[in-house]
Amino acid sequence: MPKLSKLKFKQIECKGSQRYFIEGEGKVYHYYQHEQEWKFAPFSFGLRSSIKSIALSYSFAMFLNTQGLVYAFGQNNKGQLGLGFASKKAVQQPQPVQYLQQQK
């Protein structure tokens, strides 16, 4: 991972304990607490294109990639992620928001 001082961020989003950073090339980094220690690491979730923008709530996150596709993950107990279903368990990995993709 590159040194933090070498990275140039184009967007920083913070909400509650969530902190995400988009670096100039569209790579996402996550600053999080794990076992009483704060960590800064790349956030990789298998997308083939760069991330253009991030939006956060206190319980979920959404990513817009450079191809115009929206991905969401986090709490989805009322279907707030737009994935077409509600679930008691949080969605752990970003999933494409199908409804938005059908509207293109």
Summary of the structure (lengths in Angstrom):
residues: 104
radius of gyration: 14.1
end to end distance: 36.0
largest distance: 43.6
contacts: 263
relative contact order: 0.15
helix: 8%
strand: 53%
